[in-house]
Amino acid sequence: MATPTPTKTPVEKSKRSHSHHHHSRDGSSFSSSLSRFEAYNRLQAAAVAFGEKLPIPEIVALGGQSDGKSSLLEALLGFRFNVREVEMGTRQPLILQMVHDPSALEPRCRFQEEHSEEYGSPVVSASTIADIIKSRTEALLKKTKTSVSPKPIIMRAEFAHCPNLIIIDTPGFVLKAKKGEPENTPEEILSMVKSLASPPHRILLFLQQSSVEWCSSLWLDSIREIDPTFRRTIVVVSKFDNRLKEFSDRWEVDRYLNASGYLGENTRPFFVALPKERNTISNDEFRRQISQVDAEVLRHLHDGIKGGYDEEKFKPYIGFCSLREYLESELQKRYKEAAPATLALLEQRCSEVNIELARIDSKIQATSDVSHLRKSAMMHAAYISNHVGVLIDGAADPSPEQWGKTTEEERSKSGLGSWPGVTTDIKPANAVLRLYGGAAFERVMHEFRCAAYSMECPPVSREKVANILLAHAGRGGGRGVTEAAAEIARTAARSWLAPLLDTACDRLAFVLGNLFDVALERNRCRESEYGKNTGNWDGYVGFHAALRHAYNRFIKDLAKQCKQLVRHHLDSVTSPYSQVCYENDFQGVFNSTAIPHDEAKRDQENIPPEKNSKQTTPGKGTEAREALQETQLTVPETPSPDQPCDVVYARVKKELGNCIEVGPRKRIARMTGNRNAEQLAKVHNGGSLLFGNGDSGSKTGSSYSEICSSAAQHFARIREVLVERSVTSTLNSGFLTPCRDRLVVALGLDLFAVNDEKFMDMFIAPDAIEVQHKERQSLQKRQKILQSCLNEFKNVARAL
């Protein structure tokens, strides 16, 4: 409701202003304007007390620290209370609610209590008023540890000689901080004042002393930044009597009073002079001096200037009394214009406070109804569990762009970084896409496969090879080289693949852990979309924390179980009793005659791939194979429970002759004759066994490079079996199936299988009920005050 300061027809404005002022003093006009003023006074007090942002028409006084702002406020109040001394030290706004009360022959000043719309006891002494303002300011700045504060002090002044006005007095602009203040205090004051003056419902009362030329004004540009066209700014030239002495001719004074070259054609400043006497005088004498100074200024302009001045144009803007009448009438006019909008806003705020009150009432009631709260909480947990399952199966809401993560983000935020033991940078498919849920899970699985297949068998020193090979050679037989290579591969697989498996489990757990927040958001979206109301759970911080903790613990337990499962698979394929390293050999044995050809055709499941039937594990000797082919009999890994071990051993020895197995999968050929002697000689001559003796016909010797090559092939075979046959299916079933089938039960047992007291601990923190009741009391108080203001404004609206 901002309107420009009327200046085009000053005479009519003056008449209208005076007419309004005089008519407002009698009859129904006075009564209605007073009721509007009191309604706005109460509304302002409530707004400050409860932090309400209401567009109440207000006057904000601005100016430099020595531009006469404090003297003007005292003149408006009609009495002195050393406001000048206060202003020199205050660093927060002072809201002056001036109430014209004919019965108050002496001023009654009361300060609004902290965090309340109530006012304290009346303060009579002027020095006490100044002390209260100073002490409150110092206490607030000490508490906030700042140099200035926008929180206002409200003082209500009831007096027979003050107008009905509300003025916000701001700290004066300064160029330099006082001693002991931070250096940025001037900037802080300017910033705060701009913030107070920016709302469009506020009228700016800008003071500048007459000795300052408009072209060199320090603060005019700051005011122009707030109100560029001066549409809602009233400019006041203070200490006007100091400048009068410089004028002798009419054209000089008229040019100065016009000021259109700097303020614009539609802006007319007021010119005010006030008593300079600062000695202790009575309030009546103070007001008499104000009237006397006004009369002297007008007399000097009329008689002391050659040709006088343009009275018709400028007289309505000269003197304190003209300014006071204009301020009061202008504020009343703004009140009248703003009343309908204020009424609508009050109705809205009353409705909002009623909703808040209903919410806190519902919350207090819920804390006393344990069964209802338990049921609602169980439903909420079930919804979250269901959303987790949907996200795993595949969903695109909420927005993956906002809630998903790229591969790089998963690595960094999980704190796991790159894959252990992998030197190359693994870039899985869709690495740059933001994924969550099942899609992110599959991407991590693919990344794990890429990391596993990029890892080769690490190099082995000759000393390690010699230690392993000599140990096997010492036990005799011709498979020492093969056993050594297999042992090297098994050791490497245990050392290098185990950290890789742990990292895969941790990465997958991180992906599933992120689904909790996504599921919460999805639940909120679904509730708003379908209009469901499962209760407002945002306020139950303790329950949400417990739900999140239970979910994270469930995922952590799954990760621990999966680590144990995949480690078991690793131990199985790297066990000395595993046939992984010899699988091709045994496939060849089975494919020969152990399974009849016509039976094999019928049972296609037992036929190995054709290409594998020709593969042999590098480094294997042919003696054992030839010995096995003579009988085409496979020794069972474990004796049948129906036959004693001795019977089985005797049967095998009878059928195989000298080629027997000593222990599971440890085949040592026991030879006779010259071959046995040759083997013994080679064992005694260990060097030829390790590094070869140059005899190309020797089948037992093997070079270091051949052993490393054979170990690499065994390592690759172990890795392939582990990744393709075991780990992939284990991780899928170990993580995803429990999340779909067991999550809701796990959360239910963790959160709800407790007694009522422990259950309520999630919803009621220590002293929480007392806090809720205090919040309810505060809302009830606010509701009562706002409803009272609403009723007053309804009465005001009827009188308009």
URVENQUI-V292701 format. One record per helix or strand of 3 or more residues. SS is the DSSP state (~ for helix, > for strand). FROM is the first residue (numbers start at 1). LEN is the number of residues. Records with the same first field share a line. If there is no record, write none. Layout:
SS->FROM-LEN  FROM-LEN
//
This chain:
~->10-14  27-24  69-9  83-7  126-19  185-14  214-3  220-7  240-5  250-9  260-4  283-22  311-7  320-49  370-24  400-4  407-8  437-17  462-13  480-34  515-16  541-33  580-15  597-6  604-3  612-3  623-9  645-12  673-12  686-6  704-38  743-10  756-5  768-32
>->58-7  92-9  108-5  149-11  165-5  202-8  233-6  659-3  667-3
//
